[in-house]
């Protein structure tokens, strides 16, 4: 794995594991139409590396480029690409990682029969989310054919916080669940120690971090700190988490479900991958 502090900070914590942990060499030929479980197995057990470029825009409008390499199973890389395409109310949080999504999609196409197959990776951190991530490879199945499906769950890189979520639901209801989800979301995006180190480092890396902060704080209506290398990270993270919590509480309230019910459906730490195949 060649990703270092930068990828740990950009959401983007490196994916730590999949449901299936056995790995094999990348197959020489693409998997045929087959059954959905066969394609799912290929995604879970085929390892590869993809190269991509982070291209954020700095505060003065200039563009910087940082070359990265990601390694893992195809399922892990799909999960990482989904989290890298976070949207808020349908609008992308950042386009800096578009290269990762394209590289992962190309790798998946090389390992499966894209025709007659669609693979989707979806990150839904809580029920009814306005904050989510999604990536898809392959065309949608025709409406008049039988479709077979298989699913797996892969780590998103964000903290799971399952026990904390349940405790918060009992103690403080929907607002408590929202606080836990928001804190985990911000911690996953901007781990304090590593963010401070990266923000105070060389310009390409610091520019990426500041770009991420600028996009997040603007999208959630939070005034950003200009001194991220000092105490600004903790302060900005706290204000960002408060704003995110308000949004999450609003989304959860709209589901009309109980705090206990929504706490059981919090999925901050996982990405769901679905494979659909048809004749």
N, C-alpha and C positions, 0 to 999 in steps of 0.2 A: 504494500500500500504506500503510495507516494504522497497522498494527501497529508498535510500537516495541520498546524494550528488553524490555518485559513478555513479549511473545510470543516473543522470542528466548530468554527464560529458561524459559518454561513448556513445555517439550518440543518442544522443541517449537519448536525453531528453525523459522523459516518455510521452507516447502518451496521448494527452489531450482530445480527443473526436472523436466520429464517426458520420457518417451521421445520423444514427439512435441511439438515446440516451436512449431509453427505455430498461431496463434490466430485465431479468427473472432469475429464478433459473436454474441451469444446468439440462437438461432433463434426465430422468432415462434411456431412451432408445435412441439409435441412430436414427436420422432422416432417413426415407426410401428413395428410389430412387427419388420419387416425382418430382417436378419441380424445376428448378434452383432458382426461386424466394423464394421458401420455404427454401432451404438450405441457401440462402443468408440471409434470416430473422433469421434463427437459429444462424448464425455467428454473426449477429449484435446485438442479444438480449440475448445471453447466456453468462453469466459471469463465470469466473473460476480463479484459481490461479495456477501458475506453478513454480516449483523450478528448479533452474539451477545453474551451477558453472562457474564463470569466471576463465579461466586458461591461463593467458598470460605468456610469457617468459621474464624474466628480462634481463638486459643488460649483465650480466655475464653468461647467459645461464640457470640459475636456473628457476624452475617453481613455481608459487604461485597459490593458489586457494582462491577464494572469493565466498562464497555461497550467492545467491540472490533469492528473490521471486518476481514474477511479477503478478499483478492482473488486470483484465479488461475483456472486452468482447472478444470473440474469434477473432472478426475482428480486434480489437485493438492490440491484441497479435500477430496476423499474420503480421500486419503492422510493429510492433516493430521488429519482427524476420526478415522481409525483409530488414529493414534499418540496422539491425545488420549484414547482409551479404553483405555489400557494396563491389563491385568489381571496379577495375580500369584497363581498358583494359583487362577485363576478369579475372583478378587475384584478389583474395580476399585481402582486405585491412588488415584484421585480422581474425584469427580463434578463438579468445578468447571467442566469444559468440556462438560457435557452440552448446553448451549445451542448450541455449535458443531456437534455431531453432528446435532442436530435441524434447524438452519438449512441445513446442507449436504444432508441428505436431502431437504428441501423443494425446494432448487434443482435437484437431480438429477431429482426427479419432474416438475418443470416442463419438463425438456428431453428426456425420453424417454417412451416408452409404458410406464408401470409395469406394466400388465397384460401378462402373457406375457414379462416381463423381470425378471431379478434381477441386481443388481450387488453384488459384495462387494469390500472392500478389506481386505487382511490384512497385518499386520506380524509377521513371524516372524524375530526377530533372529539365531537360530541353530537348529540341528536339535533337535527334541524340546523346545521351550521351555516353561517354566512362566511365562515373562514374554512377553507378546505383546499385540497390539492388533487390533481387528476392528470393522468397521462394515458393515452390509448395508442395501440399499434394494430393496424389492420382495419379493413372496412367493416361496417355494420352488417350483420346477417340479413339476407332478404326476409321479408315479412311472411313468406309462404313456405318456408322450409323448416323441418325439425332441427332444433338446436340442442346440442349437448353442452353442459357447463361443468366446470370444476373450479374450486376456489382454494386459496391458501392465504395465510396471514403472515406478514413479514414485519419486522421491527421498523418503525419510522425514524428512530434516532431520538425522538422526544421522550422525556420521562413518562412512565406509565401512570403513576400516581393513583393506582386503583384503591388502595387502602385509605389514602388521604381523602379521596373523593367520597368514599362511603361515609367516613367519619364526618366530613363537612356537611353531607346531606342530612345526617341525623342531628347535628348541632345547629346548623344555620340555614338549612333548606337550600333553595335554588341559588341564592346569593353565595352561599358557602361553596357549592359545587363550581360556580363560575369563577370564584377566586382561585381555587386550586387549578382549574384548567388554564386560566390566564397566566398564572405564575409559571406553570410548566411550559406553556407555549413560549413565553418570553425567555425563560431559562434555556430552552432549546435553541432559540434564535441567537441569543446573545449571552453565552456563559460568561459571567462577570470577569473572572481572572483572565481567561484567554482573550476576551474582548479588549480588556485594558492593554494587555501586552501587544496584541495585533494593532490596535489603534495608535499606539505610540511607536510602531515599527517603521519599516521601509515604506516608501510612498505607495507602491502598487497595492500592497496588502492593506495599509491603512485607508487607502481610497475605497477599497471594496467594503471595508467595515463601515465607513462613514456613509457610503451609498446605501447600505442596508438599513442603517439607522434612519437616514433621511427618508427613505421610502416608507418605513414602518411608522415613524412618528407622524408623518404627514397623513398617511392613510387612516390612522386612528385618532387624528386631531390632537396630537400631543406636541408641545413645544420641545424642540430638541436641544440637548446640551452640546456645547462646543468644546468641552474639555473631557473627552472620553477617556483619555489616558490617566486622568486623575480620579476624583470622586464622581465625575459626571456619569459614568456607566451605571453605578448603583442608583443614582438619582433618576436617570432617564428610564432605567428598567422598572423602577417602582411606579413611575407615572405612566409608562406604557402598559404595565400589567393592570393598573387601575382602569385605564381606558378599555383595554381588551375585556376585562371582567364585566364592565357595563354592557358591552356588546353581547358577550356570551350569555349573560343573565337574560337579556332581551330575547335572544334566540331560544333559550331553554324555556322561558315563560310562554313563548308562542306555541310550544308543543302541547301545552295543557297536560303534561304528565307530572307525576309527583317527583319530588326531589330524589327519593329513593330509586324510582324507576330510571330517571335520567342518569343517575350516578352509575348504574349498572351498564349503561350503554356508552359511557365515555370511552373513546378510542384514541386518545392522544398519542399513545405509544405504538400504534400499529397501522399498517397499510393493508388493505384487502385487495388481493389480485384475483381477477376472474378471467378464466379462459372459456371462450365460446367457440365451438366448432360445428360445422354443418356439412352435409354431403356436397 
